[in-house]
Amino acid sequence: MKNYTILTVLMVMLCSCSAEKKEHFFENPSKSISVEFKLNAEKAASYKVLYQNKTVIDSSLLGIIREDASFYNNLEIISVSSPKPVTDHYTMLQGKRKNRSYSANEYKAQLKNDLGNRIDIIFQISENGVAFRYHFPENSSEIKKIVEEKTTYNFSTQTKSWLQPMSKAKTGWSETNPSYEENYLMEIPVNTPSPIGEGWVYPALFNTADTWLLVSEAALGKTYCGTRLKYNTKAHALQVTFPQTEEIFPNGALNPESKLPWFTPWRIIAIGDLKTITESTLGTDLAEKAIDMDTSFIETGLSSWSWVLLKDDFTTFETSMKFIDYASDMKWPFCLIDADWDTKIGFEKMKNLVDYAATKNVKINVWYNSSGSWNSTPYHPKGKLLTHEDRVSEFKKLNDIGVSGVKIDFFGGDGQSMIAYYHDILKDAAAHKLMVNFHGATLPRGWQRTYPHLVTVEAIKGEEFITFVQENADLQPSHCAMLPFARNAFDPMDFTPMVLDSIPNITRKTTPAFELALPTLFLSGIQHIAEIPEGMEKQPQFVRDYIKAIPANWDESKFIAGYPGKYVIMARKKGDSWFITGINGENTVKKISIDLSFITKEKGFIITDNDNNGFSQTTLEPSANMSINMQAHGGFVMKF
């Protein structure tokens, strides 16, 4: 009996040891994507991602270090769940697809550290990607603080990357960085140091083993900071890192802190070919569901805007009247009035503008400066949105005069307190039925699902930068051909596109048809059109008619062809109409064969560049083998 007992104990010990070393495999319903999860020799959690049986992310670390406890090594697996089917169906008021469906297998790994503290790592493996997040399941009224997230993405050294550098906080004009406003570095080695030294922003695009991956985050709530990626030379991998010290709301938290239980944001990785990447909705699939709010006031469409080409001196009552008429003539629903309107126009005259615009079926949106002491920007209204009481007072004034929405500029970074500020603004704006456009801002990370009145966010080096210096204009073609594959893949982007005529003191490098393509290529709930009335009047009637009918939300989107930074062709459907858009990011003529056999209409038209730096329109029929010519830095639009 004694020998039998010893043998039993030894067998249990052996089983326990082998269970600790066991690799757990998670997979999506079709088994095209799988994740290997295990503890390494230091008992740290790790994962590896395979796509069609090829490793696309090699063994990478997982873990969190809190002030009070480490959840990085010396971990023990308590249990790993069987796959749990997860499905979701939801509707978006803007973006690439109105009706969206999501299905995945969810797995939960329950772990504890050497002190017995608990952490769960939750994976969802869907048809086009992987998502994972951390969960602290214990209850505590004491505030817990995270000092480091150990998540890494271990790509092979042969991986090519398309990355936007994170800027240095408190640099730039009036200390307004960071605002996600740098040019992309394209096709660089994955271990390339960021030229600014602060890592890389999301979404980050990679190509490895003939597979494309787009990495970002979603469901960023008030209890976490916005993160970015930085190459860890010791781990030989990109690591999730926290903001710079300066990126806070005054006297607010920088790094994540919360009571327990506590969920972190999702780390998301879209995986597949470029069609998968550009058509993916993973960024909203994993976002928090929409808050309970009245959405009847939310509208999408194009907007006139004087500031981008005319600048500060034209924020006047007279110019605003002119741009209201311009919007009305173009059948656009909005006119945006920019900075310093509170003194150059004033509340009383703004009400007159709003009332006049209403007679023209145009709604007015107005600009605000978000900032307090975190930068020295002079533009106003400033300091009016810093507290709940401030926002209620200011938003009520806007309600009283009939303003439709607010453009809020010059935020201060990604610290937890600044992220909470975004959420607080959005909640108060919802209560006052105001649409919101964030500028000088962070990436929204799926907030447009959670807050349907968040119609757009800048977070890109957009048209205004092209108007500032020639260098940005020189880079525009490749920059624009990059954006559908990364920045604009998941989230709305207020690039403020389309100059058909000229930019003061700048030599435009793009053709007119390239510019005409941008409002249907880029996704934004409101597209603020850069062209002014005088420039629009010079365009052929068929071009103006086309622009009058451009939607800003879509029922369906399809990737047709392209390569990041070189060219892109997308098809988008609204109602019974298909819009096909292409731009050439390179300075050579391109002849491309595309398949439009999915379009059932017999005839449509194409608008493209002619030989005199103008437009030509031709009737055409969709086919499975259609040949398209794009001039150097040129483009085209089709409509069926």
PyMOL commands that set and color helices and strands:
alter all, ss='L'
color gray80, all
select helices_A, chain A and resi 2-21+173-175+274-279+282-285+307-310+312-314+317-329+341-344+346-359+388-401+416-431+447-450+463-468+470-485+487-490+512-521+533-537+541-548
alter helices_A, ss='H'
color red, helices_A
select strands_A, chain A and resi 24-27+33-39+45-51+54-61+64-66+70-71+76-80+84-91+99-112+118-126+129-149+152-153+160-163+185-189+204-208+211-218+228-232+237-241+257-263+266-272+301-305+334-337+363-369+405-409+435-438+454-457+526-528+556-563+567-574+577-584+590-594+604-609+615-620+626-630+635-639
alter strands_A, ss='S'
color yellow, strands_A
deselect
rebuild
show_as cartoon
